[in-house]
Amino acid sequence: MTNDIQHQEEWVAQAERVLNIEIAALEMQKSALNIDFVKAAALILNLKGKLVIIGMGKSGIIARKIAATFASTGTPAFFVHAAEAQHGDLGMITSDDAVLALSHSGETDEVCGLLPTIKRLGAPIIAMTGGKTSTLAQHADFLLHIPVTEEACPMNLAPTASTTATLALGDALAVVVLKHRGIQPEDFARVHPAGSLGRRLMLVADVMQVGDKIPMVSPQAHLSDAIYTMSSYRLGITGVGEAKKLEGCLTDGDLRRILQQDGQLDMTIPIASVMHASPHTITDTHLASEAVRMMEEKKVTVLFVTNENDELVGVVHLHDLLQAGIA
């Protein structure tokens, strides 16, 4: 441990050198953007089929991640290992697809060996390569040049800065496409149903209680009816209204205030005379996380849920959000 501490400044300096080289690679990549990037984005945006992303080795790992990014942001895409493609997986590609091929040298045998067949299929090829005059570049319909000349590896051998630049360019391409595709949070949520991301993107409609689970009484009901409904549903609240029209609400806090003011509860008074005329509501298309934020702001634990036509469609309690892992 003592020896490690003695090397602290040296190791930090080495790490800074790596990061500086990779930052410089990204700056170069930004400067290399050109009309082929625009044409490639337009091609992907208007594809009838899928985006097939091919690579080998470290480029294959980057290709797999780029494919996952496209697939999760609204563009049907999948990764094909270049070596496996030569043994049958090439059958996945059709003339309606486009191929994004990654090879920093542009001369990777497994990738270049696929190019004539892809050309015969009629699928356009987008190349991501550092070799402007390479075999891959010459076969490509669109060339996305990776201008990295210095890797962070001290021997300038291990793909480091070049893979960082390639991944960043893939992200840029995917984000430009998703922006022009008009992807919304709810679209993103549909392909991320699990995990913390899926929970964060859940809609109120996904967690609300509906139908006969909504506590409701009519405006003509007596206070005794409202108390019975509140006790039955155990949400500490009841809505007041007819059919799908929410006119007000009554909470257990309201009951305490009435009791403190009058000293007793007249169970026969009409609920309309003591209800809140403006209950807190949220629409079913809002994110569930927004329901949590609203509850915190309003200091309530229940929100009534309405649709775009202002019709009552559900109720959401803080417990529902906790159970779904939102709050």
HELIX and SHEET records of a PDB file:
HELIX    1   1 THR A    2  GLN A    6  1                                   5    
HELIX    2   2 GLN A    8  SER A   31  1                                  24    
HELIX    3   3 ILE A   35  LEU A   45  1                                  11    
HELIX    4   4 GLY A   57  SER A   72  1                                  16    
HELIX    5   5 ALA A   82  ALA A   85  1                                   4    
HELIX    6   6 ASP A   89  MET A   92  5                                   4    
HELIX    7   7 ASP A  109  CYS A  112  1                                   4    
HELIX    8   8 LEU A  115  LEU A  121  1                                   7    
HELIX    9   9 THR A  135  HIS A  139  1                                   5    
HELIX   10  10 ALA A  161  ARG A  181  1                                  21    
HELIX   11  11 PRO A  185  ARG A  190  1                                   6    
HELIX   12  12 GLY A  195  ARG A  200  1                                   6    
HELIX   13  13 VAL A  204  VAL A  207  1                                   4    
HELIX   14  14 GLY A  211  LYS A  213  5                                   3    
HELIX   15  15 LEU A  223  TYR A  233  1                                  11    
HELIX   16  16 ASP A  252  ASP A  262  1                                  11    
HELIX   17  17 ILE A  271  SER A  273  5                                   3    
HELIX   18  18 ALA A  288  LYS A  298  1                                  11    
HELIX   19  19 LEU A  318  GLN A  323  1                                   6    
SHEET    1   A 5 ALA A  77  HIS A  81  0                                        
SHEET    2   A 5 LEU A  51  GLY A  55  1                                        
SHEET    3   A 5 ALA A  98  LEU A 102  1                                        
SHEET    4   A 5 ILE A 125  THR A 129  1                                        
SHEET    5   A 5 PHE A 142  HIS A 145  1                                        
SHEET    1   B 3 MET A 216  VAL A 217  0                                        
SHEET    2   B 3 ILE A 237  GLU A 242  1                                        
SHEET    3   B 3 LYS A 245  THR A 251 -1                                        
SHEET    1   C 3 THR A 281  THR A 283  0                                        
SHEET    2   C 3 VAL A 302  THR A 306  1                                        
SHEET    3   C 3 LEU A 312  HIS A 317 -1                                        
END                                                                             
